[in-house]
Amino acid sequence: MQAVVVGAGPAGLMAAEVLAGAGVQVHVFDAMPSVGRKFLLAGKGGLNLTHAEPEDLLHTRYREAQPWLVPALTAFGPAALRAWAQELGITTFVGTSGRVFPQEMKAAPLLRAWLQRLRRQGVRFHMRHRWTGWGPEGDLHFTAPEGLRAVPAQATVLALGGASWSRLGSDGAWVPWLQARGVEVAALQPANCGFDVGWSEHFRARHEGAPLKSVALEWEEGPAQGAMRRRQLGEFIVTATGVEGSLVYAASAALRDRLRREGSATCWVDLLPARTAEAVLAEVTRGRGTRSLSTHLKSRLGLDGVKMGLLHERLTRQEMQDGPTLARAIKHLPIALRAPRPIDEAISSAGGVGAHAVDEHLMLQRLPGVFCAGEMLDWEAPTGGYLLTGCFATGRWAGAGAVQWLNSLASDAPRTV
C-alpha cells in the first residue's frame, strides 16, 4: 500500500507517521527546500507545543469548529502530545501560564528526532516539489527541479496550510484546485492578526514598537444585538499602522468578524487593570499644585511613556484636563480599528475546507481517498499552543482515516487462487 502526503509541516508529518506505523509506504512532498519551515519559525521564541488546561476547556478554544474537531482533539490531546514528545526524547514542562514547552525551548531538536524516526519507518521525502493539482488520470502533479512529475496515490493526505507566511510555504494556492473538483472552500482570512488604527504621525514616530504591558483589553463577540463582552489581561504592541501582539490576537477573530460584518470595530484598553475606577478617579482629581498633569499621573498612577502617549492620542486637550473624563479613559480607552492586517502577515489563517466538505475521518466527500489536515481545514484557534495542538491532532486523525481507507481497498481487492 502506498500513500502520498502533500505538506511537510506538523499536520503532514503526523499523518505520515500514522500511515508508516501501519505498514504503508509513505511519500511526503513539499515545495520548500527543507521540512517544517513554519514549525521552526514558531519555535524561535520558545516552542509552545500545547496548553495544559482541562480538555473540555481546551476544546472551546476552537470556536465554531469545536463540534467536528473534538474527536481528533480527544484522540490526541495535550497529554498524548506530551507523551509523544517524550518518546522522541523531548522532555516538556508547563509554564506559569499553563503553556507547554520543550525543556530546551526550541523546535529544532524535536523536529530532528522526529525526522530520524520517520526515516527509520521508511518515509521518503521529496523536497522542492510544488503540488499543482491533479492530472486527467487522477495522478497528483508536481513541479519539481527536473520538471513536471505525475505521482499516483492510493490515498492522499493534503496538509498544505492556510495562507499566512507564504514565504514559508503556506500561500493558499491549493484553493482553486480543490474548488475545480467541486470542493467548497471558505475564503481564507487572517487569524491571530494585527489591525490598522491610523495613528497620528506624532504618536507613531514616538511610540512605534513600544509594548503596552500589564493592561487589559475588552471587546465584543457576536452580532451587535446580544454581543458578549470579553476581557483579558496581557500586553500588546504599538506598530507603525496600529496594534498587534498576544492580547490583540486573542480578540482578533471577533474583531475581524465585526469589521467584515459591520464595517467598524472598537476595542477598549484598561491601562491600569490593577486599580479600581474609583481609585483612579481619586488620584486623577487629587490636587497637584504646581506639578504638570504628566508629572502628576506618573507620580500618583505610574502612567508615562506609551500609556501616556495613547491618552494624548485619543483625548482632546480639554478632555485631558477634565478629571472624570480622563479617569474613565484610563480605565476604558476606546481604540477604533480600521482593518485587519494582510493575511500574509498573520500568525495563522481562518477559512478553508469546512466540516460539510469532509466525512468523520476528514476525507473529502467529493474526492474519495483524499484527506485534509491542519490549517487548510476551516478552524482557527488562539496562540498559546492551540494552533499546534490542532495541527497535530487533525494530522493524526487524517492519517488514521487514510489507513482505514487503504485497508478497505485491500479487503475489496480480488483474491487470486
Secondary structure by P-SEA (a helix, b strand, c coil): cbbbbccccaaaaaaaaaaaaaccbbbbbbcccccaaaaaaaacccccccccccaaaaaaccccccccaaaaaaaccaaaaaaaaaaacbbbbbccccccccccccaaaaaaaaaaaaaaabbbbbccbbbccccccccbbbbccccbbbbbbcbbbbcccccccccccccccaaaaaaaacccccccccccccccccccaaaaacccccccccbbbbbccccccbbbbbbbbbcccccccccccaaaaaaaaaaaaaaaaccbbbbbbcccccccaaaaaaaaacccccccaaaaaaaaccccaaaaaaaaacccccccccaaaaaaaaabbbbbbcccccccccccccccccccccccccccccccccccccccccccccccaaaaaaaaaaaaaaaaaaaaaaaaaaaaccccc
